[in-house]
């Protein structure tokens, strides 16, 4: 074989290798970006779930306190004590 043929084959091999490297790198970078996006999306969902749970717990506590206060206010002895206090 002639030296020009070997030179051509080497150049073709290097060019093909470079092209494959660029192709694989580009595809992997896209996949990594997609995975990072999904990770951030899941993290936001986790934070939202935690916030919702905390808000629900706080609301339950507040409603429980309101029920206690309503029972105190509507209790007949409290109403009677209030009437007696007004008379004094």
Rosetta blueprint (number, residue, H / E / L):
1 X L
2 X L
3 X H
4 X H
5 X H
6 X H
7 X H
8 X H
9 X H
10 X H
11 X H
12 X H
13 X H
14 X H
15 X H
16 X H
17 X H
18 X H
19 X H
20 X H
21 X H
22 X H
23 X H
24 X H
25 X H
26 X H
27 X H
28 X H
29 X H
30 X H
31 X H
32 X H
33 X H
34 X H
35 X H
36 X H
37 X H
38 X H
39 X H
40 X H
41 X H
42 X H
43 X H
44 X H
45 X H
46 X H
47 X H
48 X H
49 X H
50 X H
51 X H
52 X H
53 X H
54 X H
55 X H
56 X H
57 X H
58 X H
59 X H
60 X H
61 X H
62 X H
63 X H
64 X H
65 X H
66 X H
67 X H
68 X H
69 X H
70 X H
71 X H
72 X H
73 X H
74 X H
75 X L
76 X H
77 X H
78 X H
79 X H
80 X H
81 X H
82 X H
83 X H
84 X H
85 X H
86 X H
87 X H
88 X L
